[in-house]
């Protein structure tokens, strides 16, 4: 399956995610993305720092939030694998695998639990197959 197919079928096709992207774990390239869901280079690097560096990057995210496609999100949860954020009634779920970072955005009519379960399940699958 192509990276774009994971975005289109496994994420957006689930009905729980309305926009998504898969980027490299280094945060230097976009492997696939929904139309119009374009992460900026500094946003990708910041996501990588929050998920891998911990410490001050996590503290800054808790204090100032983080940005995805120009929108600011408040941190709901962060650990060395996952970052969940909320903006009003919408949110994002960011999950790191061995080689990729999956970013899923969900709308106001979707349960955060369903959205995060969808992104986490794809991450589990990718880890299982070596990505």
LINRA-V931935 format. One record per residue. N is the residue number from 0. RES is the residue in three letters. SS is DSSP state (a for helix, b for strand, c for the rest). PSI is psi in whole degrees, 0 to 359 (* if undefined). Layout:
n=N res=RES ss=SS psi=PSI
n=N res=RES ss=SS psi=PSI
This chain:
n=0 res=UNK ss=c psi=137
n=1 res=UNK ss=c psi=162
n=2 res=UNK ss=a psi=320
n=3 res=UNK ss=a psi=325
n=4 res=UNK ss=a psi=324
n=5 res=UNK ss=a psi=317
n=6 res=UNK ss=a psi=310
n=7 res=UNK ss=a psi=319
n=8 res=UNK ss=a psi=304
n=9 res=UNK ss=a psi=328
n=10 res=UNK ss=a psi=287
n=11 res=UNK ss=a psi=322
n=12 res=UNK ss=a psi=343
n=13 res=UNK ss=a psi=338
n=14 res=UNK ss=c psi=353
n=15 res=UNK ss=c psi=342
n=16 res=UNK ss=c psi=132
n=17 res=UNK ss=c psi=338
n=18 res=UNK ss=b psi=147
n=19 res=UNK ss=b psi=163
n=20 res=UNK ss=b psi=153
n=21 res=UNK ss=b psi=123
n=22 res=UNK ss=b psi=166
n=23 res=UNK ss=b psi=153
n=24 res=UNK ss=c psi=341
n=25 res=UNK ss=c psi=346
n=26 res=UNK ss=c psi=23
n=27 res=UNK ss=c psi=358
n=28 res=UNK ss=c psi=151
n=29 res=UNK ss=b psi=125
n=30 res=UNK ss=b psi=327
n=31 res=UNK ss=b psi=153
n=32 res=UNK ss=b psi=154
n=33 res=UNK ss=c psi=152
n=34 res=UNK ss=c psi=128
n=35 res=UNK ss=c psi=358
n=36 res=UNK ss=c psi=79
n=37 res=UNK ss=c psi=109
n=38 res=UNK ss=c psi=136
n=39 res=UNK ss=c psi=153
n=40 res=UNK ss=a psi=319
n=41 res=UNK ss=a psi=328
n=42 res=UNK ss=a psi=318
n=43 res=UNK ss=a psi=314
n=44 res=UNK ss=a psi=321
n=45 res=UNK ss=a psi=318
n=46 res=UNK ss=a psi=316
n=47 res=UNK ss=a psi=314
n=48 res=UNK ss=a psi=317
n=49 res=UNK ss=a psi=318
n=50 res=UNK ss=a psi=337
n=51 res=UNK ss=a psi=323
n=52 res=UNK ss=c psi=327
n=53 res=UNK ss=c psi=208
n=54 res=UNK ss=a psi=242
n=55 res=UNK ss=a psi=328
n=56 res=UNK ss=a psi=320
n=57 res=UNK ss=a psi=317
n=58 res=UNK ss=a psi=317
n=59 res=UNK ss=a psi=320
n=60 res=UNK ss=a psi=318
n=61 res=UNK ss=a psi=320
n=62 res=UNK ss=a psi=317
n=63 res=UNK ss=a psi=352
n=64 res=UNK ss=c psi=189
n=65 res=UNK ss=b psi=162
n=66 res=UNK ss=b psi=140
n=67 res=UNK ss=b psi=120
n=68 res=UNK ss=c psi=43
n=69 res=UNK ss=c psi=355
n=70 res=UNK ss=b psi=139
n=71 res=UNK ss=b psi=134
n=72 res=UNK ss=b psi=145
n=73 res=UNK ss=b psi=137
n=74 res=UNK ss=b psi=128
n=75 res=UNK ss=b psi=321
n=76 res=UNK ss=b psi=141
n=77 res=UNK ss=b psi=135
n=78 res=UNK ss=c psi=193
n=79 res=UNK ss=c psi=358
n=80 res=UNK ss=c psi=321
n=81 res=UNK ss=b psi=150
n=82 res=UNK ss=b psi=120
n=83 res=UNK ss=b psi=137
n=84 res=UNK ss=b psi=157
n=85 res=UNK ss=b psi=143
n=86 res=UNK ss=b psi=104
n=87 res=UNK ss=c psi=240
n=88 res=UNK ss=c psi=6
n=89 res=UNK ss=b psi=170
n=90 res=UNK ss=b psi=178
n=91 res=UNK ss=b psi=151
n=92 res=UNK ss=b psi=122
n=93 res=UNK ss=b psi=124
n=94 res=UNK ss=b psi=134
n=95 res=UNK ss=b psi=135
n=96 res=UNK ss=c psi=194
n=97 res=UNK ss=c psi=322
n=98 res=UNK ss=c psi=353
n=99 res=UNK ss=b psi=164
n=100 res=UNK ss=b psi=125
n=101 res=UNK ss=b psi=130
n=102 res=UNK ss=b psi=116
n=103 res=UNK ss=b psi=131
n=104 res=UNK ss=b psi=137
n=105 res=UNK ss=b psi=149
n=106 res=UNK ss=c psi=179
n=107 res=UNK ss=c psi=342
n=108 res=UNK ss=c psi=13
n=109 res=UNK ss=c psi=138
n=110 res=UNK ss=c psi=133
n=111 res=UNK ss=a psi=323
n=112 res=UNK ss=a psi=318
n=113 res=UNK ss=a psi=319
n=114 res=UNK ss=a psi=313
n=115 res=UNK ss=a psi=324
n=116 res=UNK ss=a psi=322
n=117 res=UNK ss=a psi=312
n=118 res=UNK ss=a psi=317
n=119 res=UNK ss=a psi=322
n=120 res=UNK ss=a psi=319
n=121 res=UNK ss=a psi=319
n=122 res=UNK ss=a psi=315
n=123 res=UNK ss=a psi=316
n=124 res=UNK ss=a psi=312
n=125 res=UNK ss=a psi=321
n=126 res=UNK ss=a psi=317
n=127 res=UNK ss=a psi=325
n=128 res=UNK ss=c psi=12
n=129 res=UNK ss=c psi=2
n=130 res=UNK ss=c psi=*
